[in-house]
Amino acid sequence: MDEAIPVTVLDGGTETTLRVSEGAVLRDALLDTGFDVYGRVSRRVNCGGRGLCGTCGVRVREGTPAPEQWHDAAAERWGYPRLSCQVRVTEPMTVELVEKVVWGQLLPD
């Protein structure tokens, strides 16, 4: 049986800790618990977690997993949010939901 891992979600002024199955995709865990990783438009039109549209970005504040996808490397280099669809939960982490204004518009810090 998979072990549950704590994932702390910062959403505006709210902090919530989830128990996520080890190896779960962060995007799926967030959506399954009612957190929205998309903007108004991309909520309806996105790639479905394939790492192509760049709209499900979150900032990983603690417990940052090593980059595995091309966008992850760019995010690490230039300070962009990580794509939640490309992050597997393997250790405790803290993630911050970011505001999306136009399409995915993931701005660096």
N, C-alpha and C positions, 0 to 999 in steps of 0.2 A: 504494500500500500504506500502511496506517495505521502511524504511528510509535508505538513502545512508550514509555510514560511510567511513571516509577517512582512507586509508591504504597507508602509505608511503613505497615505495620499493627502497632499496639501492642495486644497481647492478653495482659492480665495482665502478667507479667514478661518476655514474649517480644516481640522486635521482628523483623519479617520484611519484606523489600522485594520487592514484586511488580513485574513488567513488564506493564503493562496497555495495551491498544490505545487509541489516542486516540479519544475519543468514546464509549467503552464506559460502560455504566451501572455505577456503583460496586457496587451490590448484587450484580449478576450476576458481576462480576469476583471479589468476595469469596467468593460461594457456589461458583463454579467452581474456586477454589483451596483449598476445604475450610474456609473460615472461616464460622462461624455467626453471622449477624446477628440471629437471632431468639431468643426465650425458649423455654422447654420447651413451652408450649401453642401459642404463635404460630408455632412451627416447622411445625406441622401445619395450622393455621387462620390464613391471612393473605390479603391481597388480591392476592398474586402480582406485586407490584411496581407497582401502580397508584397508590400514594400515598394510599390511603384508610384503611388500618388503623393506621398510625403505629407499627408494631412493629419496623421494620428500622433503627432509629436507631443512628448512630455519631457520635462527636465528631470533627469535623474540626479538627485541631490546627494544621496548616500547609497553605497552598495552598487556602484556603477559597474555593470558587466563589461567585459572587453568587447571592443567593436568586432562585429562579424560580417557586416554588410557594408557596401560602398557608402551608403548614406551615413552609417554610424561613424565611419572614419572622417567624413566631412564634418559631421556634428562635433566630434571631438576636436578637430583641428580649428574650426571657426566658431565654436560655441553655440551651434544650433541645437535645438531640442532633438532627442533621440526618437526614432519611430517606435512607438509602443508595440507595433505588430512584429518587430524584429528583435524584441527583448524577451528572453526566457527567464523566468524567475528561478534562480538557483541559490540565492542568498538573500538575507533581509535587505530591504532597500527602502528609500524614501523617494517618492516621485511627486513632482508638482505639475498640476494640469495648467496648461498655458492657454491664454485667450487667442482665438483665431478670428481675425477680422475679415479677411478676404481669402477665399478658398482655404488653403492650408496656412498661408503666411506665417511661417515659423521664423521669427526674428532672433538674431543672436542676443546674448545677454548684454 
